[in-house]
Amino acid sequence: MLFKTVLRDSWAPVLREEGFQGSGRIFLIPDHRDWAMLGFQSSTASNAEWVKFTMNLMVVGKAPWEDAREEWPSLPARPSPNTLYRHRYAERVGQLTHGRDHWWRIDAARETGPLIAEITAVLRDVAAPVLRREMADQTPGPRGAFEEAFRRKRGTGI
């Protein structure tokens, strides 16, 4: 419950100030050309007392996404940053902040102020600028931490 409350009351307003729309765990930068999204993902190891979470960034062109949906009708109308598809850009925020996959932990038994401030700074100073940069770069992907896996497994990205 704490994670959901902090996300709603602290981080969602920051994202809206940065031009994002959305609620819950998925936020997007409105654009006619791209799906540019940030998703909060919690670990299945989380419990009622604490939540382990990360944030995923994703940019995929809307036209290529629709083309892919024609080929694979099971794809949803809108991609999710928390699902691994062949995006033009896909990255876990921890790669950008810590140089590796990183999961944060919010714990009801600990002071949440420092974590709220840290994630707020990450959203403003890292996540939003990186998504905007990747939206501006229309070079086909995949790019990001999953680039090599995409190339080995499926070929070029959507």
C-alpha positions as CSV (number, residue, x, y, z in Angstrom):
1,M,0.0,0.0,0.0
2,L,2.9,2.4,0.8
3,F,4.4,2.0,-2.7
4,K,1.0,2.7,-4.4
5,T,0.5,5.8,-2.2
6,V,4.0,7.2,-2.7
7,L,3.7,6.6,-6.5
8,R,0.3,8.3,-6.6
9,D,1.0,11.2,-4.3
10,S,4.7,11.9,-4.9
11,W,6.1,10.6,-8.2
12,A,3.0,10.8,-10.5
13,P,2.8,14.6,-9.9
14,V,6.4,14.9,-10.8
15,L,5.9,13.0,-14.0
16,R,2.9,15.2,-14.9
17,E,5.0,18.3,-14.3
18,E,7.5,16.8,-16.8
19,G,4.7,16.5,-19.4
20,F,3.7,12.8,-18.9
21,Q,0.2,11.5,-18.8
22,G,-1.0,8.4,-17.0
23,S,-1.7,6.9,-13.7
24,G,-1.0,3.7,-11.8
25,R,2.3,2.3,-12.9
26,I,2.4,3.5,-16.5
27,F,3.1,7.0,-17.8
28,L,3.7,8.3,-21.3
29,I,4.8,11.4,-23.1
30,P,2.0,12.3,-25.5
31,D,3.3,12.2,-29.1
32,H,1.8,11.6,-32.5
33,R,4.8,9.6,-33.7
34,D,6.0,7.5,-30.8
35,W,4.9,5.6,-27.8
36,A,7.4,7.0,-25.1
37,M,6.7,5.4,-21.8
38,L,7.9,4.9,-18.3
39,G,6.7,2.0,-16.2
40,F,7.2,1.2,-12.5
41,Q,7.7,-2.5,-12.1
42,S,7.6,-4.3,-8.7
43,S,9.2,-7.5,-7.9
44,T,7.3,-10.6,-7.1
45,A,9.5,-10.9,-4.1
46,S,7.8,-7.9,-2.5
47,N,5.4,-8.3,0.4
48,A,3.0,-6.3,2.6
49,E,5.9,-4.6,4.5
50,W,8.2,-3.6,1.6
51,V,8.2,-3.4,-2.2
52,K,11.2,-3.9,-4.4
53,F,10.8,-1.9,-7.6
54,T,12.5,-0.6,-10.7
55,M,11.5,1.7,-13.6
56,N,11.5,0.8,-17.3
57,L,11.8,3.2,-20.2
58,M,10.5,2.4,-23.7
59,V,10.2,4.2,-27.0
60,V,8.6,2.6,-30.0
61,G,7.3,4.2,-33.2
62,K,3.5,4.0,-33.4
63,A,3.5,3.1,-37.1
64,P,6.0,0.3,-36.7
65,W,4.0,-0.9,-33.7
66,E,0.9,-1.1,-35.8
67,D,2.8,-2.9,-38.5
68,A,4.0,-5.5,-35.9
69,R,0.4,-5.9,-34.7
70,E,-0.7,-6.8,-38.2
71,E,2.0,-9.5,-38.2
72,W,1.4,-10.6,-34.6
73,P,-2.3,-9.9,-33.7
74,S,-1.8,-10.9,-30.1
75,L,0.2,-7.7,-29.5
76,P,-1.8,-5.2,-27.5
77,A,-3.1,-1.9,-29.0
78,R,-0.6,0.0,-26.8
79,P,2.8,-1.4,-25.8
80,S,3.9,-1.6,-22.2
81,P,7.3,-0.5,-20.9
82,N,7.1,-3.4,-18.4
83,T,6.9,-6.0,-21.1
84,L,9.9,-6.9,-23.3
85,Y,9.1,-6.4,-26.9
86,R,11.4,-5.3,-29.8
87,H,11.3,-1.6,-29.0
88,R,13.4,1.0,-30.7
89,Y,14.7,1.9,-27.2
90,A,14.2,-0.1,-24.0
91,E,16.2,0.4,-20.8
92,R,15.9,-0.1,-17.1
93,V,16.6,3.2,-15.3
94,G,19.1,1.5,-13.0
95,Q,21.4,1.0,-16.0
96,L,21.4,4.8,-16.4
97,T,21.8,5.6,-12.7
98,H,23.9,2.7,-11.4
99,G,25.5,1.3,-14.6
100,R,23.7,-2.0,-14.0
101,D,20.2,-3.3,-13.3
102,H,19.1,-1.8,-10.0
103,W,16.0,-2.2,-7.9
104,W,15.0,0.2,-5.2
105,R,13.2,-0.8,-2.0
106,I,10.5,1.1,-0.2
107,D,9.9,-0.2,3.3
108,A,7.1,0.8,5.7
109,A,9.6,0.4,8.6
110,R,12.1,3.0,7.2
111,E,12.0,6.7,6.6
112,T,10.7,7.2,3.0
113,G,11.8,10.8,2.5
114,P,15.3,10.1,1.1
115,L,14.0,7.5,-1.3
116,I,11.2,9.7,-2.5
117,A,13.7,12.5,-3.1
118,E,16.1,10.1,-4.9
119,I,13.4,8.8,-7.3
120,T,12.1,12.3,-7.8
121,A,15.5,13.4,-9.0
122,V,15.9,10.3,-11.2
123,L,12.5,11.0,-12.8
124,R,13.4,14.7,-13.5
125,D,17.1,14.5,-14.3
126,V,17.4,11.1,-15.9
127,A,14.2,9.4,-17.1
128,A,12.4,12.3,-18.7
129,P,15.4,13.7,-20.5
130,V,16.5,10.2,-21.8
131,L,13.0,9.5,-23.2
132,R,12.9,12.9,-24.9
133,R,16.4,12.2,-26.4
134,E,15.3,8.8,-27.6
135,M,12.1,10.2,-29.2
136,A,14.2,12.7,-31.1
137,D,16.5,10.0,-32.4
138,Q,14.5,8.2,-35.1
139,T,17.3,5.8,-35.9
140,P,15.9,2.3,-36.0
141,G,16.8,0.2,-32.8
142,P,16.9,-1.7,-30.8
143,R,18.9,0.4,-28.3
144,G,19.4,0.3,-24.6
145,A,20.5,-2.5,-22.3
146,F,18.5,-5.1,-24.1
147,E,20.0,-4.3,-27.5
148,E,22.2,-7.4,-27.8
149,A,19.5,-9.8,-26.6
150,F,17.1,-8.4,-29.2
151,R,19.6,-8.7,-32.0
152,R,20.4,-12.3,-31.1
153,K,16.8,-13.4,-30.5
154,R,14.7,-11.6,-33.0
155,G,16.6,-9.3,-35.4
156,T,16.0,-5.6,-35.6
157,G,13.6,-3.8,-33.3
158,I,10.2,-2.3,-33.9
